[in-house]
Amino acid sequence: MPSSFVLTLSCPDRPGLVYAVTRWIVESGGNLLDSQQFTDTTTQPADEREFFLRVHVDFAAPRDLDDLHADFASIAAEHAMTYRLVVAEQPLRALVMVSKEGHCLNDLLYRQSAGGLNIEIPAIVSNHRDLERLAASYDVPFHHVPATDKPAAEARLLELVEQLDVDLVVLARYMQILSDDLCRSLDGRAINIHHSFLPSFKGARPYQQAHDRGVKLIGATAHYVTADLDEGPIIEQGVLRVDHRRSPADLARAGRDVEAQTLSRAVQLHAESRVLLHGQRTVVFD
């Protein structure tokens, strides 16, 4: 059994919340390794403000996760907390979806295999076969799921999520729009990468659009998937300064690097329970 856990929570702000949590940790025999908190003071009126907390706790002896949940339940109920408690060292099971572009997938696979990303990738799903050899080079099962019949394709995806006990779905340049029903099914556990600072340059040929407008910065945005296309809560953004000498192809090459790095950072933040949803926004503890 594990001995190290991460607790994240949100609740209405009130005095004594940190004390309640830390007292529970001490009384349960735990040692606080790290703590970060945030209160959204921009919310008005003040009595509607939300409090967010992330703590990393180590226990002297191994503990059962279910037992800890049961122990903390009364504290959570008393303070109307929405919380999540996970094993700190346990890799997140992340299914990756791709189409034909492999830069984000390759970055995720490399970082995971090199120990730089605390995830397991039990499967790769694609509507094309172009990246099957890349998946095989990392010994990751590849599932070709054509998007010609979208309801069937989405049903197959949900089947794999269930069968493989998937925690997170990563859209690593998967060039298909997900249905509203699928977005709701994956609420808070699907991350997408977008080729700009949203909502700029949507649609086809984004780097040509950027070149035509003479941009001086290109970037990428990783966000949670919602039914509102490319408008989900933002997790991470990356940026690169460019100038007039860059062709559309140059911008695309540079943009691929930014996209891959931004997506990997977002996945890692989620895997370490550092991202808490706050309506249409996120609270990200670094």
C-alpha angles and dihedrals in degrees: 000000000000126000102194123073141171120220120194125179147162130199143146109300117254138143118280101031096121090044092052093052097043092046089054090050093051094044089049092054096254132142120217110233099172137001133185128174140178136187118196100229092176091076115100134237096040094228089065095057119127126226124209128193138178121186132177111209132188123197125207090232132030114276134201112244093219091052091052090050090053091048094051097043095088092051090049093049093048092055099033091244126175103207146171126203120191140166106266099218097040112113117235115243105233124184111203124213121200142164119195105316112085106185096098093042092048091050092051093047093048095047091047094048091047093052094249096115122052097221141103118220107209094173147002118216122197139169088216135045097226095106098041093105091051090053091048091052088063094040092242117145112250121210118196106208111172116216095216089103102038099184090052092045093051092046089053091050092052089047090056092046089055097041095047096042091238119192099186138021114211119200100207097184094319101170100208130095112239119225121252090247093054091047090054091048090054096040110155094001105074124078127194132190120221127196099234146024097288133281094018124103100006123179132020127002097010094173091051088052090049092049092048090054093048096237120193096197130043123189149160133232127208113200143160115269117251136164088261101084113245092344102100124127109295119240104174141356133197131196140193128189115233137172143206093282093070117098121212088260091052090051091049092051092049091043092055090060092050092047094050094047094045094049093048091050091050092049091049092049090051092045090054093049091245096132122079122181117238106182107285090347136065135228107217119193111200 
